[in-house]
């Protein structure tokens, strides 16, 4: 099996009997075993996946298979899959088994996708390196001494190392796009509310998005087409109809777009030179292809990251209050009364980074500081959204880096949380604003590490975003 085969090529082989779904599952299972040291998977559903593959092979012969028949998918450990473990890579959810399927997961199953396992991530999706997991760090397959990015690092590495064809992750502040950049993949964060969050463990409810990893824009578009759309179980999901994203890729490549890029690409001292060179070279190619490319200023850039961390930690403080050791998950054996049960279960069950964010969020929500931090950050968020939307009225896309550097060394930033947070410098804007953004490969640095390019579009313009991104890769 070609490691860079698109799902369309795989399905063509299935239809012509050149391979079976069972062959495809075995291929991925062999890679999971061979690359176990990467620590990408927490659970592998080997027997179940092979049994499901056999069923789908029969459906293909009968002509009754769904549109994702033969697609092998991994799930980040924040997505509910009925009767399977779910614990957000945290000890606080030890032993928890999901009682239902999340909407996105159910829609994959309905179209005959094959779920191969549960993937490692930063605890409760909080991190930029996948070093915060209770089950140890994930290693980048391009260089095992380096991080894969976070928080969806296991999901990215699983696709990177051919352990599955596609992964579902979550993107709260760049947690799909940043690891996609570090691992040389396509990673999509859709418009907030485009995909139902039912069955997604909450971190920051006004930021969280289910995102998609793939090796091609085509695969990502098809999966988005299946899992997006209205859902009675999620009152925040958009009621807008879902376009045929895969067909949009087949549109004319002659359409010319107006592209803006932020001046920080030219001026930022913290941007790795090779990333700057690669992105500027891509912009030159875009312009040479007949598109309009203009530099813009974004005067609120310095406020995006602090706004995100104030609001996201506040929401985390609220969302994670439900993990108290009473009804499910980890319960301290040292508790002597109800108060000590809460305190000891949470302090023993949560890791240091999650504790740090809960404390920060509780602080900004406290009576003395609510107006000074939380209320003010909400107002700044509105200004950032308005300014970004104003730009997108005049331009089709905004192009910027995803990360300031390529994949950094394991342990390089773990002792300095501020350095780690700065890794999100370019990725959080799309989440603060709620617009769709995609990471696509854009060459490598001198050490052969992948570089990613980020493209941002206006609300619900995924069709246009995917089409443009696909032209950049072809």
N, C-alpha and C positions, 0 to 999 in steps of 0.2 A: 504493500500500500504506500503510495506517495505521501510523504509527510506534509507536503504543502497542497495536497488535493483539496479543492473546494467541495462543499457538500453536494453541489450540483454534479460534479464529476463522480463522486461516490454513488449518488443515486443512479446515475447513468449505468455504472457498473452493476449495481444491484438489479436494475431492470433487465439487463442483458445477461444476467447469470454469471458474470465474471467473478463475483464474490458474493458472500452472504453477510447478513447482519451479524451472525455468529463469528465469522472471520474478522469483521471489523472490531467487535468487542474484544476478541482474543488479542488482536494487535495492540489495543490500548491497555489491556490487562498486563500483557508482557512488558510494556513500557513502564507501567506502574511498579511492577516487581523489580525491573532492572534499575529504576531510578528512585527506589524507596528512600535513599539517603537525602533526597531533596525535601522530604517531609511535607509534600504538597497535600496528601490525603490523610484524613483522620479516620475515615471508614471507607472501605471498598466493598461494593455490593456485587461480588463476583458471580455467585450462583444465580442471584436474582436477575442480573443483567443478561447473563447467557440464556436464562429461561425466557426472558422477555424478547431477546433477539430471535429465538426460535419461533416464538409466536408471530413476530412481525415478518419473518421470512415466509411463513404460511400466508399472511395477509398480502404480501407482495405478489405471490403466485396467483392469488385469487383476485388481485386488482382492487383490494379494499383497504390498502394501507394509507395512513395519513400522510400529510405533506412533509413531516419530519421523520419519516420511516428511515431508520439507519443512522440517525444523528445521535452520537454519543455525547452526553452532557454531564458536566460536574456541577455541583451546587456548593457555593460558599456556605460555611457553617453558621448562617444567619437566616436560612430559608427553610420553611417548614415542609417536611416530606413525611407524610403519614407513616406511623409505625417505625420510624427511623430516628436515631439520635439527633438531637439539636441542642447545642450548648454555647454558641457564639465563641468557641475556643476559650471558654472560661470554666474554672472550677466551680463557680457559683451555681452552674446548671448541671453539675455532675449527675448522671443517671437520667436526665430528662429525655423523654421520648415524645416526639410530636404526635398530637392527636388528630391532625388534619393536614391536608395539602394546602400550601399557599396558592393563590390564584395563578401566579406565573408558572409554578411547578405543575399545577393541574392542567393548564393549557398546553404545556409541553407534552405531558403524558397523553392528552387527548389526541394529539397529532402523531403519536407513536415514536416520540423521542425515547431514548434509553438512558436512564440516569445511572451512572457508574459509581458515584460515591460522593462523600461529604469532604469538603476541602478546608484546609487550615487557613486561619486568618488572624489578624490582630484582634485581641480580646474585645468583644462588643464593637468590632469595626473601628476601633480607636487606635490609629497609628499610621505611620508613613513608611514602614520598613518590614512589617510582618515579623518583628522581633518581640512583640508583646503577647503572643499566644501562650496560654498555659501549657501547650504541648510542644514548645520549642520553636525556633525560627524556621522559616522556609528559606531554602537556598536558591539562588538564581542559576538556572541551567546554563547560562552563558559564561558564568564564572562563579564557582561554588563558594568563593570567599566574599561574595557580595550579596546584598539584599535584593529581593525581587520587587520591592515596593510594597506599599500597604494602602488600605488594610486587606485588600483582596489578593494578597500575594500568592497564596496557594492556588487560587483559581487561575491566575495568570500563568504560573509555572506549569500547571497541568496542561494548558493549551500549548505553551512554549515547548514542552518536552513530549508532546504527542501522547499524553495520557488520556485525553479526550479531544473531541473536535471543537467543542464550544463549552464555555463556562458561564454561569450566571454569578455575578458578584453584586455588591452594593456600593454606591458612590454617594457619600455624604459631603466630602470636601475634596474629592479627587481620587477616591479609593478604587476606581476602575481605571481611570485614565493614567494615573501615575504608574501603577504596576505594568500597564500595557506599554508605556514608554520604556520602562526599565527592561522589559522582556521582549521588545520588538514586535508587538501585536497591535491589532485594531481593538480599541476599547471605547464603547459608546456609553455616555450618560445621556439619557433622553430628557425631554422636558419634564419638569416636576409635574406629576399627576398623569403622565402618559401611560405608565404601567402601574397597576394596582399594587399597593404596599401590603395588602392582606397576606399574612404569613411571613412577613419580613420582620425580624426582631428589630425593634426601634432603638435608634441612637438619638438622632436629631430629627424629629418628625416633620419639620418644615423644610428639611434639607435632603432627607433620605430618598434615593432613587435606586431601583434595581437596574443594573447595567449588564452589558454583554461583552464577553471577550471572544474574539475569533482571529483566524489568520487572514481572513478576507472580509472586505466590506459586504460582499454578497451574502456570506453566512450570517453576519450580524443583522443585515436587513431582513432576512427571512425569519430569523428568530424574533426580532422586534415585531414583525407583522403578526406573528402568532400570539405573543404574550401581551401585547398592548390592548388598551380599550376599556370601556366601561365595566364596572363590577359592583354589584349590589352590596358586597361585603366591605367596600371602601368608599366612604362618603366624600373623600378628597380626590378621587380619581376623575379624570376628565371624561365628559360625555361625548366629546368629539369623535366622529367616525375615524376608523383606522385606515389610512391609505394602503395601497399595495406597494410597500417599500421596495420589494425585490424587482417589481416591474419598473419602478422609477429609475432604477440603475440602467435600464435599457434605453432610456431617453437619449436624445441627441447630445453628443459631446461638443456640438458647435455653439451651445449657449455660453455667453460670456458674462461673467459676474464682476461685481465691484467688491474688492477685498481690502479691508483695512488691517494694518498691523500696528501694534502699540510701540511707541517710541522706546519703551524700556528695552526692546530687543537691541537697539543701537546703543543705549546709554547705560544699561545695568552693569555695574561692576561685579555683581555676584553671579552673573550668568557665565557658565563654562564656555570658553571661546569656541570650542568645536560645535556646541549647540547653536550658538549665534551664527557661525559660518554656515552650518547645514540649513538652518531656517532661512537665512538671507538668500542662499543659493536656490532654495525651493521657491522663494518669492520671485526671484529673477526668472525662474522657469515658468511660473504662473503668468507673469507679465509677458514673457516672450510668447506664450500661448494665446495672447490676445485679451486676457483679463485685465481689468483696471486694478492697480495696486497703489494704495496711498498710506502714508504714515499718519497716525493720529496720536493725540495726547489723551490720556485718561487721568484727569486731575485727582480722582478719588482713589487711585491705585494703592496708596499707602494705608488707606483705611479698610481695605477689603479683608485682609487677614485678621486684624484684631476684631473686626465686626463679626466675622465667622466664629472665632474662638469664644467670644463672649456669648453669642446666641446658641451655638451648638453645645457648649458645656452646660448652659442653663437648661436646655432641653434634655440633655443626658441626665442631669441631676434629677429631673422630674421622672423621666422614663425608667430609670434604673432603680427607683425607690421600691418597685414591686418585688425586687429580689431580696427577700428578708429572712430566708431560712425557715419560714413557717409552713408554707403549703407544698413546696417542691424544691428540688435542687439541694445544694450544699447546706448542711446544718452543723454548726459548731458543737463539738462534744464537751466544750468547756463552759457552756452557758449555765448560769445558776438561776436566772429569772428572765422575764420577757425582754427587759431592756438589754441585758447582756447577750441574749440570743440574737437580737438585731445587730448589735455592735460587733460581736465576735464573728458571727456568720458572714457579715459583709466585709470585715477587715481581713478575714482569712480567705474568703472566697474570691474577692476581687483582686486583680493584680495592681501593681503600683500606678501604671498609667491611667487605668480606669478610676482608681481612687483619686488621683490628681484631678481628673476632669470633673468628677462628682463634686469635689471640694471647691473647685473654681466656679462651677455652675451654682452651687449652693450659696457661695459668697455673693455672686452678682445678683442673685434673686432675693437676698436678705433685705429686710425692711430698710436698713440704713443705706444700702447701696443700689437698690432696685432702679431708682430714677437716674442715678449717676451713671450706671453701666447698662443695664438691660434695656430700659426705655430709650436711652440715647442710641444704643446700638440698633434698635429697631428703626429709629428714624434715619440713621445713616444707611441702613440696608435699603430703605425706600429710595434714598438719593442715588445709591449705587445702581439699583435696578432702573430707575428713571434715566440715568445717564447712559447706561448700557443700551437700553431700548432706543434711546435717541440716536445713538450711533447706528444701530441696526435698522433704523428707518432709512438711512442714507447708504448703507452698505449691506451686501448680502451676507458677508461673513467677517468675523474678526479672527485673525491668525496671531497666535502667540505661542511661546514655549509651554510645556506642561510642567517641566521640572527645571530647577536652576542647574542641576548637574546630571550626569548619567548615574547609574547605580553605584551607590557608595558601599564602602566596606562594612561587613557585619561588625557591630559594636562601635562604629565610628562616631555616632551621635547619641548613643544611649545614655551617656552621663550628662547630656545637655539638652533638656527638653526643648528649649528655645530654638536650637539649631535644627532639631527634628521638625518643629512646627514650620520653620522657614522652607522646608521642602515642599510645602503646600502653597507657596507664594503665588504661583500662576494658576493653580488648579481650582481654588475655592471660589473664584468669581462666578463661574457658571452655576454653582450651587447657591450662592448668596442671591443671585438674580433669578434662578429657576429655569434658565434657558438650556437647550441641548448643546452638548459639546462632544467632540470625538478626538481620540488619540490615534494617529496613524504613524507607521514607521517612517523615519527620515534619515536614514544612513546610520553610521556608527562613528564612535570617536577613535582616537589613535590606539586605544587598547581593545578595539573591536566590540565595545559595549554599545547596545542600541541607543539611538536618539529618537525621541518622539516629537511630533508636531501636533499642536492643538488647533482645531477649528471650531469656532462657536457660531451658532446661528440663532435666529429669533425663535420665539415660542412656537412649538409644533411644526417647525420647518425641517423635520428629520429627513423627509424625502429629498429636499434640496441639498441638505448637509451630506447625506449619504452619497448622492450622485456626484457632488463636487469632490468628496474625499476619494471616491472610486477613480475618478479621472486623474487624481494626483498620484495614484499608485499604478496606473496602467500606462 
